Amino acid sequence: GPLFTHHLATSSQDFDFNVGFPVSATIAVSGRVKPALLPAATVIKTVYQGNYDDLFQAWRSFGQQVDIEFGEQLKLAGLVPDTTFWESYVLGPESDPDPRQWRTELNLPLRRAGAAPSHR
């Protein structure tokens, strides 16, 4: 499957993330390569189309859209966005040199309000 990044912590000082590929077999530890799993989660997702340089703004817009369109429904369901998120690079420079054609799936996991975040 496509390359993905699982963002574990982001702040103005830290940027902690895993880079991975979906695989069908167990991966053995080898140096810095370690097996990991994306957590099972209910997610809200969208597909961003465009240059990777604009992913930060895409996430910001997506978060605002989720808040506006689903905020009340999530609150009633007792759900909040988790602190982690991941993006899957569905189409990128390996598929088409034109960044306007690149597609990145943005996945925002949800957790029960009051439950501990999934990481840290």
N, C-alpha and C positions, 0 to 999 in steps of 0.2 A: 504494500500500500504506500501511499504518499508520506513523505517526511512530515513530521509534526514537531511542534515545540510545546511542552507542558510548562507553563509559567507557575512556579511555586511561590515566589515572593517578589513583589516589585515595590520599590519606593524610590525616593530621590537618591538614596545611598546604596541600595541593593538591587540586584537583578539576578535572581536565582531561577534557573530553568533547566529542564532536560530536553535533549534532542533525541528523537527516536524514529523508528520505522515499525509499522505493524509487521509481525512475523508469525508464522504458524508453528514454529518449534521453539523449545526452550533454548535460551541463550546462556552460554557459560561466561562467567566473569573472566575478562581478559584485559589487564591493565585498567584503564579508565572506563572500559566498556562494561556495563552492568545491566542485568535485566531489570525491568520495571514494568509496572502496569498503570495504565490510566485508570483512575478510580471509576467504579460503576456510579453513575449519577444521572439525575434528571437534568437535562440541559436545554437552554434556549440557544439556538444557533442561527447564523446567517452566513451568507457567502459575500465576501468583499471581492470586488473586481478592480484590479489596478496594481500600481507599483508598490513594492514592499516599503518604500520610503514613507508611504502614507498610512501604514498599518496602525500607528499610534492614534492618529485621528479617526481611523475607521473604528477602532475599539471604543474611543470616546463617544463617537456618534451612536454606535450600537448600544452602549450603556445608557445613554440618554433616551434612545428609542425604547429600550426595554422598560425603563422607568416610567416613561409617558404612557406607553401602550399597555403594559402589563403590571405596573406597580400596584394598583389596587387589587387586581386578581391574585397576585403573589402574596400580598398582605393578608387577604382573606383566606388563602390556602396555608398561611403560616410559613411561607418560603421567603428566603432572601438569597441574593447572589453569593456564591462562595468566594473565598479569597484567591483561589487558583482558577486558571483558565487555560485553554489550549487552542492552538491554531494548526490547521492541517493544510499543507500547501498542495492543493489539488492540481493546479496547472501553474507552471512557473517558467523560468528562462530555459529549462531543459526541453520544454514543449513548444515555446514560441518566444522569439526574441523581443516581441512587442509587449511591454509591461501593461498596456491597456487590456491585454487578453488574459493576464494572470488571474487565477482564482484562489482565494484563501478562505477556508471555512473557519469561522470564529465560533468557538464553543464556550458558553458561559454556564458552568454548573450551578445548580441551586442546592441549598441545604435548608433544613428546618430552622426557623428563627429560634435563637437560643442555643442551638447545637454548636459544638466546637467546629471551627473551620477545619477543612480536610488536611491542611498542612500548616504547621507552626502554630 
